[in-house]
Amino acid sequence: AGPNVMWAYTIPEQEVCYDKCKEFANAGCSIIFTNSYGHQSYAQQAASEFPNVQFVSMTGDTAKTAGLNNFANAFTDIYQARYVSGVVAGMKIAELDKEGKIEAKNKTEDGKVKIGYVGAFPYAEVVSGYTAFFLGVQSVYPDVQMEVMYTNSWFDIDKEGAAAEALIANGAVIIGQHADSTGAPAATQKLKDSGSSQRKCSAIAAP
């Protein structure tokens, strides 16, 4: 038989995360992962109380200074995937340009194509991600300018959708995203399906 795995979903960045960490530790879990930046203080608190349980905070940055042998940070080099999604977005912009679907309203005064990015927080993880996305776009289509809007939440369908709509209204032809809901893609698709003036030049490139 394989290892027992316990899961907890939609845990907010609040005290309930600490409670859930304690619950798992008391249930006999030998390693506990938390997967949101705002979880790490609660995971660290639990780690200080359960020295025989290993805690890993994904995307965190306090493990080195915590002084705990059973508390660590880990994360993938997600900016690499965001660069690739930027390349795909650049290919789409080139296609739209070739088909004559980029209008004057979709360009800056100096002729750069407008793109947008919906970010959760102004954290290093988000900034490095949208920077990689932008560089990926430029590797295919150099003449772009990107506007970033933050929602200050990892998961907020309404805010993410509103941010995408605002970026598109400001002329963005591509919307990238670093947030957790389908708000931005859904808003973009809705505008595309509505047959509005933005219909021909809206796309999601980096969910």
N, C-alpha and C positions, 0 to 999 in steps of 0.2 A: 504494500500500500504506500502511496505517496504521502508527502507531508500534509498536515492539516493547515488550511489557509482560512483565515477569517477576514471578512471584508466589511468596511463601513463606508457608506456613500453619502455624498452631499453634506460633508462635515464643514461647518463654517469656521472661519478663522477667529474662533472664540473659545471660551472656557470648555465648551463641550468637546473640543479636541483633546484637551488634557484628560477629561473624564473618560473618553474613549480609549486613550492610551493606557490609562490605569486599568480599565476593564479588560483590555487585551492582555496586559501584563499579568493580571490576576488570573486570567483564564489559561495561563501557561505558555503564551507566545514567547518565543526566544528572540525574535527580531520583529520590530515594528517600523513600518515605513509611513511617513506622512507626505502628502504630495502637493502641498501648496505652501508658498513662501511664508504666509502668515501663520502656518501651523508650527513653525520651528520653535518658538518660545515655549509653547505648550509641550512639545515633544522633549525639549531640553529639561523642562521642569519635571516631567515624568521620569526622564533618564536619571536625574539626580536622586530619585526616590527608589528606583529599581536598578541597582548597579549590576545585576546579573542578566539583565535584558538589554539587547542591542537596539538602539533607536537610530534611524536614518531619516533625516529631513531632506527631502528632494527640493532642490533649488535654493536651499538655505545658505547661510554664510557665517554662522557663529560657532561652528564646531571647534575650530582651532583655538578660539579664545575661551571656550566653555570650561576647559580643564577636566573634561569627563572622558574616561576611556571607552565608554559605551554609547557615545553620541557622535554621529558623523553626518556630513553633508554629501550629497551626490546629485549629479544631473548629467544628462547627455549634452553633447555639443549641438544643441538644437539650431544654433545659428547656421550650421552647415545645410540643414534641410531648408531653412528659410532662404538661403542664397539660391538653392535649386528652384524653389518656388518663384523667386524673383526672375530667374532665367525664363521660366515658363511664362510669367507675366510679360516679360520683354518680348517674347515671341508673339504673344497675343497683341501687344501694342503694334508691333511691326506689321502684323496681319491687318489690323484695323486701319493702319496708315495706308497700306498698299491698296485696300479696298475703298479708300476715300471716306472712311467713317469717322475720322477725327475732325471735328469742327473747330472754328476759331475760338469758341467758348471753352474748348478743352485744352487750350494752350495759354501759356503765359505771354506777357508782352514781348519777351525775347524769343518766342517760338517753341518753348519747351512744353512737352505733353504733360498734363497734370495727372498725377496718380495720388491715391489716398491710402492711409493706413489707420486701422482702428486698433489702438493699444489699450491694454488693461491699466497698467500703472507706469509711471516714469522710472521703473526699476532698470538696473543694468541689463537684466535678462531680456526685457522688452526692447530696450534701446539697441542692444547688440543684434537682436533679431530683426528689427526693422532696418537697421543699417545694412545687415547682410542682404535682406530682401531688396533694398534699393540698389546695392552694388550688383546684385544678380540681374536686376532689370537693366542697369546701365551696361552690363557686359554684352547685351544684345541690342539695346536701343539706348544710346547714350543721352539723348536730348530729352530728359525727363526732370520734373520737379515734384517732390513728394510733400504732402501735407499730412501731419499726424494729429489725430484726436484721441485723447485718453478718456476712458469711462470711469476710472478709479474704482474698478470692480473686476474680478476675474470672470464673473458670470452675471450678466444683466442683459437679458434679451432686448428689452426696450431701449436701453442706453446704447447698446452696440448697434441696433438697427437705426436709431436716430443719428448716430455718428456717421454711419455709412451713407444715409440719405443726405446729410449735410455736406459730406465730401463730394458726393455725386452732384449735388446742386451747385457746388462750387467748381464743377467741371471735370472732376476726376473720371478717368476712363477705366481705371483698374482700382480695385479695393483689396488691399492686403489686410490681414487680421492676426492679432495675437491676443485673443480672449477666448473664453470657453464655450460660449453659446452659439446658436445658429442665427442670432439676431442680425448680424451684418450680411451673411449670405442670403438670408430670407428677404431682407429689405431690398437688396440689390436685385434679386430675382423678381420680386414684386414689381419694381420699377421697370424692369426689362419686359415683363409680361403685360404691363399696363399699356404699352405702346406710347409711353410718354416721350418727350423730346430726348430723354437720356437713354432710350431703349437700345439704340445700336452701339452704345459705347459704355456698357457697364458689365463688369465681370469680376468674379472672385478668383484670386490667384493664390492666396496663401491662407487657408483656413487654420 
